[in-house]
Amino acid sequence: MICNVVCSTCSFAKEKLYNYLVSCDANYINNLKEKIEGGELEVTPYVVSDGERLWNIARGYQNEKGFDITLDKFVSIVGDINEAMGIDTSVLHIGDTIYLPNSIEGIV
């Protein structure tokens, strides 16, 4: 009997945590969108060429800008910015336009 109570309590807690995290993520994405639209966060459009992947684009851009951040974190930021712009970066095609941040201040 104790196990059933604990398991249902655990399930409830996990669901609450999941809903909270989804809500936080949505708030973060909305905040990015507002910053972009308000000019507080400037982005540069980038047109995808043949053979390019998000990781390669991010690595080159990060090196060019000299951002002091891990590549996986920067790729995540680029993905978030594009999600805020309504762009899915999980699959890129030649000619797609994605957006890269001019600065990472206020994002990290």
PLY file of the C-alpha trace (Angstrom):
ply
format ascii 1.0
element vertex 108
property float x
property float y
property float z
element edge 107
property int vertex1
property int vertex2
end_header
0.00 0.00 0.00
2.81 2.43 0.79
4.38 1.83 -2.64
1.17 2.84 -4.42
0.98 6.06 -2.45
4.65 6.88 -3.06
4.43 6.03 -6.77
1.36 8.17 -7.34
3.00 11.00 -5.40
6.17 10.56 -7.46
4.20 10.58 -10.71
2.38 13.74 -9.66
5.66 15.44 -8.72
7.28 14.42 -12.02
4.33 15.76 -13.99
4.42 19.06 -12.07
8.17 19.37 -12.66
7.77 18.58 -16.37
4.98 21.18 -16.74
7.10 23.74 -14.90
10.12 23.12 -17.15
7.99 23.34 -20.30
6.54 26.61 -19.01
10.02 28.00 -18.26
11.22 27.01 -21.73
8.21 28.70 -23.36
8.84 31.85 -21.30
12.52 31.84 -22.32
11.63 31.47 -26.03
9.00 34.22 -25.80
11.52 36.46 -24.04
14.03 35.90 -26.84
11.38 36.72 -29.44
10.53 39.97 -27.64
14.23 40.92 -27.41
14.70 40.28 -31.14
11.57 42.15 -32.16
12.44 45.04 -29.82
15.98 45.33 -31.17
17.53 44.45 -27.83
18.99 41.25 -29.31
20.43 41.74 -32.78
20.68 38.75 -35.09
22.32 38.18 -38.44
20.59 36.16 -41.16
22.61 33.28 -42.56
21.73 31.34 -45.71
22.55 27.63 -45.52
24.83 26.24 -48.24
25.23 22.70 -49.52
26.59 20.29 -46.91
26.29 22.67 -43.97
24.92 21.56 -40.64
23.95 23.67 -37.65
27.02 22.56 -35.69
29.42 23.56 -38.49
27.70 26.92 -39.00
27.70 27.62 -35.26
31.36 26.60 -34.84
32.51 28.90 -37.66
30.40 31.82 -36.48
31.43 31.34 -32.85
35.10 31.36 -33.85
34.59 34.42 -36.06
32.89 36.36 -33.24
35.18 35.04 -30.51
32.31 34.04 -28.21
33.70 32.53 -25.00
31.15 29.75 -24.59
31.09 26.02 -25.23
30.00 24.96 -28.70
27.10 22.85 -27.41
25.75 25.83 -25.44
26.13 28.11 -28.46
24.33 25.61 -30.72
21.54 25.51 -28.14
21.30 29.31 -28.14
21.18 29.41 -31.95
18.43 26.78 -31.89
16.48 28.78 -29.31
16.80 32.01 -31.28
15.53 30.31 -34.41
12.69 28.63 -32.51
11.70 32.11 -31.31
11.69 33.19 -34.97
9.52 30.20 -35.91
12.33 28.29 -37.63
13.08 24.61 -37.06
16.83 24.04 -37.18
16.66 20.28 -36.65
16.85 19.75 -40.43
18.45 22.38 -42.64
18.17 22.59 -46.41
20.18 24.51 -48.99
18.84 28.06 -49.14
17.21 28.03 -45.69
17.77 31.21 -43.71
18.63 30.90 -40.04
19.57 33.60 -37.57
22.74 33.95 -35.52
23.21 36.29 -32.54
25.49 39.29 -32.91
26.21 39.03 -29.18
25.61 36.49 -26.43
25.30 39.08 -23.67
21.97 38.78 -21.91
21.41 35.28 -23.30
23.94 33.22 -21.38
0 1
1 2
2 3
3 4
4 5
5 6
6 7
7 8
8 9
9 10
10 11
11 12
12 13
13 14
14 15
15 16
16 17
17 18
18 19
19 20
20 21
21 22
22 23
23 24
24 25
25 26
26 27
27 28
28 29
29 30
30 31
31 32
32 33
33 34
34 35
35 36
36 37
37 38
38 39
39 40
40 41
41 42
42 43
43 44
44 45
45 46
46 47
47 48
48 49
49 50
50 51
51 52
52 53
53 54
54 55
55 56
56 57
57 58
58 59
59 60
60 61
61 62
62 63
63 64
64 65
65 66
66 67
67 68
68 69
69 70
70 71
71 72
72 73
73 74
74 75
75 76
76 77
77 78
78 79
79 80
80 81
81 82
82 83
83 84
84 85
85 86
86 87
87 88
88 89
89 90
90 91
91 92
92 93
93 94
94 95
95 96
96 97
97 98
98 99
99 100
100 101
101 102
102 103
103 104
104 105
105 106
106 107
